[in-house]
Amino acid sequence: MKKLYKKKIITPIGEMIAMATDEAICLLDFFDSKTLLIDQAIAMQHFKITDGEEKDTPLLLELAHQLNEYFAKERKEFTLPIELIGTSFQEEVWRVLQTIPYGETRTYKEQAIAVGNPKGVRAVANANAKNRISIIVPCHRVIGTNGTLTGYAGGLDRKKFLLDLERQNL
């Protein structure tokens, strides 16, 4: 049976909660997220455990380090193992998110086409909203067809901050 560990991480855009096994990050979400408790429960159910232990594991410490580098504009790619927990469609949508280059954006329509479902814009947006690994799986890089910032579970102010940070660091 796997163990699940938790760590609080302070970032310039708010406190985050990370969860990981010894092998992979499975959750990185904002402390004030409306779905944090649900997302934590899904991770615990996935690994068949009842609670996560607060502990500074090597993987969670490396996550905090890489996030600090990202916010300091010293890192453009994360090199951490992650475990996606979702339906096969959600996981495909999240894998496509990971192909969007740092500092660039895609529309929900472009993302739907990339997953082979050009008419599935709403399904893609819904899957993005269920992304449990913020920033590393960069759903903040997806925007509306007309270029507007829409649909970020962490809030549009955070989405704007992340996009501005990346654009300023190209």
ZASEGU-343188 format. One record per residue: residue in three letters; residue number from 1; x, y, z of N, C-alpha, C, CB in turn. Coordinates in Angstrom, 3 decimals. Glycine has a CB too. Layout:
ZASEGU-343188
 code pos     n.px     n.py     n.pz    ca.px    ca.py    ca.pz     c.px     c.py     c.pz    cb.px    cb.py    cb.pz
  Ala NUM        X        Y        Z        X        Y        Z        X        Y        Z        X        Y        Z
...
This chain:
ZASEGU-343188
 code pos     n.px     n.py     n.pz    ca.px    ca.py    ca.pz     c.px     c.py     c.pz    cb.px    cb.py    cb.pz
  Met   1    0.835   -1.181    0.000    0.000    0.000    0.000    0.884    1.249    0.000   -0.952   -0.005    1.216
  Lys   2    0.551    2.204   -0.886    1.314    3.442   -0.980    0.960    4.375    0.161    1.066    4.128   -2.321
  Lys   3    1.912    5.235    0.496    1.658    6.294    1.460    1.489    7.592    0.696    2.807    6.402    2.508
  Leu   4    0.700    8.482    1.266    0.452    9.781    0.672    0.884   10.848    1.666   -1.043    9.947    0.277
  Tyr   5    1.686   11.803    1.174    2.232   12.849    2.025    1.714   14.206    1.563    3.776   12.819    2.011
  Lys   6    1.596   15.143    2.513    1.104   16.493    2.229    2.143   17.518    2.670   -0.255   16.750    2.939
  Lys   7    2.142   18.646    1.947    3.006   19.760    2.326    2.344   21.066    1.908    4.415   19.621    1.679
  Lys   8    2.406   22.060    2.786    1.971   23.407    2.439    3.146   24.113    1.774    1.468   24.197    3.703
  Ile   9    2.842   24.840    0.702    3.873   25.583   -0.018    3.367   27.008   -0.200    4.214   24.914   -1.404
  Ile  10    4.170   27.966    0.225    3.816   29.379    0.086    4.349   29.877   -1.253    4.390   30.232    1.273
  Thr  11    3.455   30.505   -2.039    3.854   31.073   -3.327    3.436   32.544   -3.362    3.215   30.279   -4.521
  Pro  12    3.933   33.300   -4.334    3.510   34.704   -4.454    2.023   34.887   -4.728    4.285   35.365   -5.545
  Ile  13    1.333   33.830   -5.149   -0.089   33.963   -5.443   -0.949   33.163   -4.473   -0.369   33.519   -6.865
  Gly  14   -0.373   32.816   -3.356   -1.153   32.165   -2.320   -0.572   30.843   -1.863   -2.534   31.950   -2.800
  Glu  15   -1.105   30.392   -0.732   -0.678   29.129   -0.149   -1.254   27.976   -0.958   -1.110   29.028    1.330
  Met  16   -0.402   26.976   -1.186   -0.821   25.801   -1.934   -0.634   24.556   -1.079   -0.032   25.680   -3.252
  Ile  17   -1.383   23.531   -1.419   -1.243   22.231   -0.779   -0.772   21.255   -1.847   -2.593   21.757   -0.115
  Ala  18    0.278   20.516   -1.523    0.784   19.484   -2.421    0.593   18.136   -1.764    2.277   19.721   -2.774
  Met  19    0.302   17.141   -2.590    0.234   15.760   -2.115    1.045   14.903   -3.073   -1.250   15.252   -2.014
  Ala  20    1.742   13.927   -2.492    2.574   13.044   -3.316    2.752   11.705   -2.631    3.946   13.684   -3.598
  Thr  21    3.015   10.709   -3.461    3.489    9.434   -2.954    5.014    9.545   -2.914    2.996    8.210   -3.851
  Asp  22    5.679    8.450   -2.636    7.145    8.470   -2.722    7.601    8.603   -4.171    7.742    7.195   -2.097
  Glu  23    6.715    8.256   -5.108    7.102    8.220   -6.514    6.661    9.423   -7.345    6.558    7.000   -7.125
  Ala  24    5.556   10.095   -6.970    5.011   11.109   -7.865    4.128   12.117   -7.137    4.223   10.447   -8.969
  Ile  25    4.085   13.329   -7.702    3.165   14.377   -7.256    1.784   14.022   -7.819    3.640   15.824   -7.732
  Cys  26    0.755   14.087   -6.986   -0.589   13.793   -7.485   -1.559   14.948   -7.265   -1.126   12.548   -6.817
  Leu  27   -1.141   15.977   -6.508   -2.030   17.113   -6.282   -1.196   18.342   -5.958   -3.037   16.816   -5.141
  Leu  28   -1.554   19.450   -6.569   -1.003   20.758   -6.227   -2.128   21.743   -6.472    0.302   21.116   -7.076
  Asp  29   -2.666   22.271   -5.376   -3.858   23.107   -5.488   -3.769   24.260   -4.493   -5.143   22.273   -5.246
  Phe  30   -4.522   25.299   -4.757   -4.527   26.452   -3.865   -5.335   26.139   -2.612   -5.098   27.692   -4.578
  Phe  31   -4.836   26.613   -1.483   -5.450   26.353   -0.190   -6.899   26.828   -0.149   -4.651   27.024    0.912
  Asp  32   -7.210   27.893   -0.891   -8.564   28.438   -0.876   -9.443   27.899   -2.008   -8.503   29.940   -0.959
  Ser  33   -8.980   26.872   -2.684   -9.760   26.275   -3.770  -11.050   25.670   -3.231   -8.936   25.202   -4.504
  Lys  34  -12.132   25.899   -3.967  -13.428   25.351   -3.565  -13.454   23.829   -3.655  -14.536   25.936   -4.428
  Thr  35  -12.563   23.256   -4.464  -12.582   21.799   -4.663  -11.433   21.089   -3.952  -12.528   21.481   -6.144
  Leu  36  -10.661   21.799   -3.134   -9.491   21.184   -2.505   -9.850   19.930   -1.708   -8.806   22.188   -1.596
  Leu  37  -10.863   20.009   -0.864  -11.217   18.843   -0.049  -11.673   17.668   -0.910  -12.315   19.210    0.947
  Ile  38  -12.423   17.963   -1.958  -12.861   16.913   -2.877  -11.646   16.310   -3.584  -13.876   17.473   -3.914
  Asp  39  -10.750   17.169   -4.068   -9.569   16.683   -4.774   -8.675   15.833   -3.870   -8.774   17.858   -5.331
  Gln  40   -8.527   16.243   -2.609   -7.749   15.440   -1.665   -8.426   14.089   -1.433   -7.576   16.192   -0.326
  Ala  41   -9.736   14.096   -1.304  -10.475   12.846   -1.085  -10.332   11.912   -2.283  -11.962   13.140   -0.821
  Ile  42  -10.355   12.462   -3.488  -10.189   11.646   -4.694   -8.808   11.010   -4.709  -10.403   12.496   -5.968
  Ala  43   -7.772   11.780   -4.347   -6.416   11.223   -4.300   -6.322   10.117   -3.261   -5.389   12.325   -3.991
  Met  44   -6.884   10.344   -2.089   -6.823    9.325   -1.037   -7.601    8.077   -1.444   -7.374    9.883    0.286
  Gln  45   -8.747    8.268   -2.071   -9.539    7.123   -2.538   -8.764    6.349   -3.612  -10.912    7.597   -3.097
  His  46   -8.102    7.076   -4.511   -7.327    6.447   -5.582   -6.245    5.521   -5.012   -6.685    7.522   -6.477
  Phe  47   -5.603    5.989   -3.944   -4.526    5.202   -3.332   -5.019    4.313   -2.191   -3.442    6.128   -2.819
  Lys  48   -6.343    4.341   -1.958   -6.965    3.507   -0.930   -6.371    3.751    0.464   -6.817    2.040   -1.299
  Ile  49   -6.276    5.034    0.815   -5.817    5.405    2.154   -6.819    6.384    2.758   -4.380    6.031    2.110
  Thr  50   -6.737    6.579    4.065   -7.705    7.436    4.735   -7.165    8.820    5.063   -8.169    6.778    5.989
  Asp  51   -5.862    9.023    4.998   -5.313   10.339    5.310   -3.917   10.461    4.728   -5.287   10.581    6.832
  Gly  52   -3.495   11.701    4.515   -2.135   11.971    4.080   -1.346   12.528    5.254   -2.116   12.953    2.879
  Glu  53   -0.114   12.088    5.373    0.754   12.525    6.465    1.488   13.800    6.054    1.767   11.409    6.849
  Glu  54    1.477   14.816    6.924    2.248   16.027    6.637    3.709   15.712    6.875    1.780   17.236    7.517
  Lys  55    4.501   15.804    5.797    5.902   15.426    5.890    6.677   16.057    4.738    6.060   13.889    5.880
  Asp  56    7.883   16.520    5.043    8.764   17.068    4.021    9.558   15.935    3.370    9.717   18.131    4.626
  Thr  57    8.935   15.264    2.418    9.636   14.198    1.708   10.572   14.818    0.672    8.628   13.222    1.030
  Pro  58   11.557   14.079    0.188   12.446   14.628   -0.851   11.679   15.140   -2.073   13.447   13.566   -1.291
  Leu  59   10.648   14.425   -2.496    9.887   14.847   -3.667    9.119   16.141   -3.403    8.921   13.746   -4.091
  Leu  60    8.498   16.258   -2.237    7.760   17.489   -1.926    8.702   18.671   -1.717    6.896   17.289   -0.679
  Leu  61    9.867   18.425   -1.157   10.863   19.497   -1.020   11.363   19.951   -2.396   12.055   19.022   -0.151
  Glu  62   11.546   18.998   -3.301   11.965   19.349   -4.663   10.864   20.116   -5.383   12.338   18.083   -5.459
  Leu  63    9.618   19.750   -5.155    8.499   20.505   -5.725    8.531   21.950   -5.242    7.155   19.848   -5.354
  Ala  64    8.693   22.152   -3.943    8.751   23.511   -3.391    9.915   24.283   -4.008    8.892   23.469   -1.847
  His  65   11.061   23.621   -4.161   12.250   24.247   -4.762   11.971   24.655   -6.217   13.464   23.276   -4.701
  Gln  66   11.389   23.735   -6.992   11.117   24.051   -8.398   10.052   25.138   -8.538   10.673   22.792   -9.144
  Leu  67    9.065   25.156   -7.661    8.077   26.238   -7.692    8.730   27.584   -7.374    6.939   25.953   -6.696
  Asn  68    9.626   27.599   -6.385   10.351   28.837   -6.068   11.142   29.318   -7.277   11.296   28.623   -4.866
  Glu  69   11.800   28.404   -7.973   12.557   28.778   -9.177   11.616   29.302  -10.265   13.365   27.567   -9.708
  Tyr  70   10.477   28.661  -10.427    9.495   29.100  -11.426    9.057   30.537  -11.139    8.263   28.153  -11.439
  Phe  71    8.687   30.817   -9.890    8.222   32.164   -9.551    9.353   33.195   -9.589    7.579   32.159   -8.171
  Ala  72   10.595   32.749   -9.446   11.747   33.645   -9.548   12.205   33.809  -11.000   12.903   33.118   -8.691
  Lys  73   11.473   33.229  -11.932   11.779   33.271  -13.371   13.093   32.563  -13.691   11.845   34.723  -13.858
  Glu  74   13.427   31.547  -12.904   14.638   30.762  -13.130   14.329   29.379  -13.701   15.413   30.620  -11.832
  Arg  75   13.057   29.025  -13.809   12.664   27.700  -14.304   11.478   27.851  -15.242   12.314   26.738  -13.127
  Lys  76   11.579   27.174  -16.388   10.486   27.194  -17.364    9.820   25.832  -17.505   11.002   27.653  -18.719
  Glu  77   10.476   24.783  -17.044    9.912   23.437  -17.124   10.092   22.737  -15.781   10.580   22.618  -18.266
  Phe  78    9.091   21.969  -15.419    9.170   21.179  -14.194    9.663   19.782  -14.549    7.787   21.118  -13.469
  Thr  79   10.533   19.255  -13.711   11.115   17.934  -13.964   10.759   16.999  -12.817   12.657   18.027  -14.137
  Leu  80    9.486   16.948  -12.527    8.995   16.131  -11.422    8.090   15.033  -11.955    8.244   16.997  -10.389
  Pro  81    8.158   13.856  -11.368    7.202   12.826  -11.766    5.816   13.185  -11.226    7.648   11.425  -11.254
  Ile  82    4.815   13.010  -12.077    3.444   13.290  -11.648    2.585   12.061  -11.917    2.866   14.544  -12.382
  Glu  83    1.519   11.942  -11.154    0.531   10.891  -11.383   -0.816   11.551  -11.577    0.492    9.868  -10.204
  Leu  84   -1.344   11.422  -12.782   -2.639   11.990  -13.106   -3.726   11.050  -12.602   -2.776   12.235  -14.632
  Ile  85   -4.720   11.613  -11.934   -5.820   10.814  -11.396   -7.121   11.353  -11.974   -5.841   10.847   -9.827
  Gly  86   -7.663   10.633  -12.926   -8.907   11.051  -13.553   -9.380   10.002  -14.533   -8.734   12.395  -14.255
  Thr  87  -10.384   10.367  -15.306  -10.860    9.469  -16.349   -9.833    9.449  -17.476  -12.263    9.907  -16.874
  Ser  88   -9.950    8.512  -18.377   -8.998    8.450  -19.491   -9.086    9.726  -20.334   -9.268    7.201  -20.373
  Phe  89  -10.296   10.263  -20.524  -10.435   11.514  -21.278   -9.756   12.671  -20.546  -11.923   11.837  -21.512
  Gln  90  -10.006   12.803  -19.247   -9.369   13.876  -18.476   -7.851   13.764  -18.554   -9.830   13.835  -17.005
  Glu  91   -7.339   12.569  -18.387   -5.889   12.385  -18.424   -5.316   12.754  -19.786   -5.530   10.943  -18.081
  Glu  92   -6.038   12.444  -20.866   -5.580   12.843  -22.201   -5.568   14.365  -22.326   -6.481   12.222  -23.295
  Val  93   -6.618   15.018  -21.838   -6.684   16.487  -21.868   -5.510   17.069  -21.081   -8.041   16.998  -21.285
  Trp  94   -5.207   16.503  -19.917   -4.112   17.018  -19.089   -2.751   16.767  -19.736   -4.152   16.377  -17.700
  Arg  95   -2.609   15.641  -20.467   -1.339   15.391  -21.172   -1.144   16.435  -22.277   -1.314   13.947  -21.776
  Val  96   -2.237   16.793  -22.964   -2.147   17.825  -23.998   -1.776   19.171  -23.372   -3.483   17.940  -24.771
  Leu  97   -2.317   19.465  -22.200   -1.938   20.711  -21.512   -0.428   20.803  -21.335   -2.630   20.801  -20.141
  Gln  98    0.188   19.684  -21.033    1.627   19.667  -20.773    2.471   19.930  -22.028    2.015   18.335  -20.174
  Thr  99    1.834   19.911  -23.203    2.568   20.194  -24.439    2.533   21.675  -24.814    1.999   19.369  -25.578
  Ile 100    1.755   22.467  -24.099    1.692   23.904  -24.387    2.974   24.532  -23.856    0.412   24.577  -23.741
  Pro 101    3.778   25.137  -24.733    5.057   25.692  -24.283    4.898   26.835  -23.280    5.843   26.178  -25.473
  Tyr 102    5.881   26.961  -22.434    5.985   28.043  -21.463    5.802   29.377  -22.184    7.352   27.995  -20.717
  Gly 103    4.960   30.240  -21.626    4.762   31.576  -22.174    3.799   31.653  -23.340    6.056   32.121  -22.596
  Glu 104    3.262   30.509  -23.765    2.314   30.496  -24.867    0.927   30.113  -24.344    2.776   29.517  -25.978
  Thr 105   -0.068   30.379  -25.168   -1.436   29.995  -24.808   -2.057   29.224  -25.971   -2.299   31.251  -24.451
  Arg 106   -3.107   28.505  -25.641   -3.943   27.819  -26.617   -5.388   28.114  -26.240   -3.654   26.265  -26.654
  Thr 107   -6.252   28.040  -27.209   -7.671   28.208  -26.910   -8.252   26.841  -26.538   -8.438   28.836  -28.128
  Tyr 108   -9.409   26.885  -25.913  -10.099   25.633  -25.602  -10.397   24.863  -26.893  -11.412   25.912  -24.819
  Lys 109  -10.721   25.593  -27.954  -10.993   24.958  -29.256   -9.738   24.252  -29.766  -11.479   26.013  -30.297
  Glu 110   -8.590   24.920  -29.702   -7.334   24.295  -30.142   -7.013   23.066  -29.297   -6.170   25.304  -30.065
  Gln 111   -7.288   23.153  -28.019   -7.041   22.011  -27.146   -7.987   20.862  -27.497   -7.207   22.415  -25.666
  Ala 112   -9.248   21.171  -27.786  -10.211   20.136  -28.166   -9.756   19.438  -29.455  -11.627   20.750  -28.352
  Ile 113   -9.272   20.201  -30.406   -8.759   19.619  -31.655   -7.555   18.724  -31.351   -8.365   20.740  -32.671
  Ala 114   -6.680   19.182  -30.458   -5.475   18.412  -30.114   -5.794   17.078  -29.455   -4.591   19.222  -29.196
  Val 115   -6.933   16.983  -28.759   -7.310   15.701  -28.153   -8.190   14.883  -29.093   -8.039   15.931  -26.823
  Gly 116   -8.377   15.378  -30.327   -9.135   14.632  -31.316  -10.636   14.750  -31.171   -8.759   13.216  -31.253
  Asn 117  -11.097   15.817  -30.510  -12.524   16.010  -30.298  -12.872   17.479  -30.579  -12.934   15.603  -28.843
  Pro 118  -12.827   17.894  -31.859  -12.999   19.313  -32.185  -14.298   19.939  -31.689  -12.924   19.484  -33.651
  Lys 119  -15.330   19.126  -31.501  -16.606   19.660  -31.013  -16.716   19.565  -29.491  -17.772   18.914  -31.663
  Gly 120  -15.669   19.088  -28.841  -15.715   18.861  -27.403  -15.128   19.981  -26.568  -15.008   17.612  -27.086
  Val 121  -15.352   21.215  -26.988  -14.777   22.364  -26.274  -15.225   22.386  -24.809  -15.180   23.683  -26.969
  Arg 122  -16.511   22.173  -24.576  -17.013   22.195  -23.188  -16.458   21.033  -22.377  -18.549   22.151  -23.170
  Ala 123  -16.343   19.873  -22.990  -15.785   18.712  -22.287  -14.331   18.960  -21.919  -15.904   17.442  -23.150
  Val 124  -13.587   19.592  -22.827  -12.189   19.933  -22.555  -12.113   20.958  -21.424  -11.498   20.482  -23.831
  Ala 125  -12.954   21.973  -21.475  -12.958   22.988  -20.417  -13.295   22.355  -19.065  -13.968   24.112  -20.748
  Asn 126  -14.232   21.435  -19.054  -14.607   20.747  -17.824  -13.441   19.902  -17.298  -15.844   19.862  -18.063
  Ala 127  -12.743   19.218  -18.188  -11.576   18.431  -17.770  -10.480   19.347  -17.224  -11.031   17.592  -18.954
  Asn 128  -10.254   20.479  -17.888   -9.258   21.431  -17.387   -9.603   21.874  -15.966   -9.164   22.657  -18.320
  Ala 129  -10.878   22.107  -15.720  -11.324   22.562  -14.397  -11.069   21.511  -13.322  -12.811   22.913  -14.432
  Lys 130  -10.933   20.268  -13.714  -10.699   19.190  -12.757   -9.212   18.834  -12.636  -11.492   17.958  -13.166
  Asn 131   -8.356   19.602  -13.286   -6.916   19.400  -13.182   -6.505   19.556  -11.719   -6.139   20.402  -14.092
  Arg 132   -5.868   18.555  -11.165   -5.487   18.570   -9.749   -4.022   18.932   -9.526   -5.765   17.224   -9.133
  Ile 133   -3.301   19.241  -10.601   -1.884   19.562  -10.450   -1.634   20.932  -11.099   -0.973   18.446  -11.097
  Ser 134   -2.086   21.978  -10.411   -1.957   23.343  -10.922   -0.497   23.676  -11.230   -2.527   24.349   -9.910
  Ile 135   -0.326   24.578  -12.154    0.943   25.141  -12.597    1.787   24.099  -13.336    1.719   25.696  -11.401
  Ile 136    2.033   22.943  -12.748    2.836   21.910  -13.414    2.093   21.369  -14.629    3.172   20.760  -12.435
  Val 137    0.821   21.105  -14.475   -0.056   20.787  -15.602   -0.759   22.116  -15.908   -1.103   19.582  -15.267
  Pro 138   -0.228   22.853  -16.892   -0.532   24.289  -17.015   -1.867   24.648  -17.653    0.526   24.927  -17.793
  Cys 139   -2.953   24.387  -16.942   -4.263   24.763  -17.465   -4.423   26.285  -17.527   -5.370   24.152  -16.601
  His 140   -3.543   27.010  -16.837   -3.608   28.474  -16.910   -3.256   28.988  -18.315   -2.659   29.097  -15.871
  Arg 141   -2.672   28.149  -19.157   -2.272   28.558  -20.507   -3.396   28.419  -21.533   -1.083   27.743  -20.954
  Val 142   -4.591   28.064  -21.083   -5.723   27.921  -22.002   -6.659   29.116  -21.819   -6.484   26.573  -21.757
  Ile 143   -7.000   29.728  -22.958   -7.797   30.957  -22.940   -9.014   30.799  -23.859   -6.935   32.179  -23.379
  Gly 144   -9.908   31.758  -23.779  -11.080   31.755  -24.644  -10.710   32.036  -26.090  -12.090   32.777  -24.162
  Thr 145  -11.578   31.656  -27.006  -11.322   31.821  -28.438  -11.051   33.273  -28.808  -12.501   31.301  -29.241
  Asn 146  -11.703   34.200  -28.116  -11.499   35.623  -28.414  -10.326   36.228  -27.645  -12.761   36.399  -28.097
  Gly 147   -9.522   35.381  -26.994   -8.335   35.854  -26.287   -8.563   36.240  -24.842   -7.777   37.006  -26.998
  Thr 148   -9.784   36.087  -24.350  -10.072   36.468  -22.969   -9.619   35.383  -21.999  -11.570   36.742  -22.792
  Leu 149   -9.356   35.806  -20.784   -9.020   34.865  -19.723  -10.315   34.327  -19.158   -8.152   35.534  -18.611
  Thr 150  -10.475   33.045  -19.254  -11.688   32.414  -18.738  -11.316   31.148  -17.999  -12.687   32.106  -19.878
  Gly 151  -12.179   30.738  -17.102  -12.155   29.416  -16.519  -10.887   28.935  -15.866  -12.486   28.504  -17.511
  Tyr 152  -10.438   29.581  -14.814   -9.301   29.050  -14.059   -9.763   28.807  -12.628   -8.069   30.031  -14.099
  Ala 153   -9.669   27.575  -12.179  -10.162   27.218  -10.843   -9.465   28.017   -9.747   -9.969   25.725  -10.591
  Gly 154   -8.234   28.435   -9.983   -7.501   29.223   -8.997   -7.879   30.689   -8.994   -6.040   29.096   -9.237
  Gly 155   -8.731   31.089   -9.942   -9.155   32.486  -10.036   -8.451   33.187  -11.189   -8.876   33.224   -8.721
  Leu 156   -9.159   34.103  -11.815   -8.613   34.790  -12.987   -7.426   35.685  -12.647   -9.692   35.616  -13.646
  Asp 157   -7.378   36.234  -11.428   -6.224   37.050  -11.037   -4.949   36.201  -11.037   -6.450   37.682   -9.639
  Arg 158   -5.059   34.981  -10.529   -3.895   34.090  -10.531   -3.517   33.672  -11.952   -4.175   32.846   -9.676
  Lys 159   -4.518   33.407  -12.768   -4.251   33.027  -14.157   -3.491   34.149  -14.857   -5.573   32.710  -14.911
  Lys 160   -3.952   35.377  -14.686   -3.282   36.537  -15.293   -1.856   36.658  -14.771   -4.068   37.839  -15.003
  Phe 161   -1.667   36.488  -13.463   -0.331   36.571  -12.875    0.599   35.543  -13.527   -0.396   36.346  -11.343
  Leu 162    0.135   34.295  -13.639    0.973   33.223  -14.197    1.298   33.488  -15.664    0.270   31.861  -14.053
  Leu 163    0.314   33.909  -16.435    0.571   34.202  -17.849    1.523   35.390  -18.014   -0.748   34.486  -18.578
  Asp 164    1.337   36.443  -17.206    2.234   37.597  -17.261    3.650   37.207  -16.855    1.718   38.720  -16.356
  Leu 165    3.785   36.414  -15.809    5.101   35.961  -15.351    5.824   35.238  -16.482    4.967   35.034  -14.117
  Glu 166    5.131   34.334  -17.158    5.753   33.564  -18.225    6.074   34.438  -19.439    4.844   32.414  -18.636
  Arg 167    5.178   35.323  -19.800    5.424   36.195  -20.977    6.600   37.143  -20.736    4.156   37.018  -21.313
  Gln 168    6.718   37.632  -19.505    7.823   38.539  -19.166    9.164   37.818  -19.139    7.570   39.197  -17.816
  Asn 169    9.137   36.500  -19.093   10.362   35.720  -18.950   10.733   34.963  -20.224   10.216   34.746  -17.807
  Leu 170   10.150   35.338  -21.342   10.484   34.660  -22.603   11.821   35.120  -23.137    9.402   34.905  -23.647
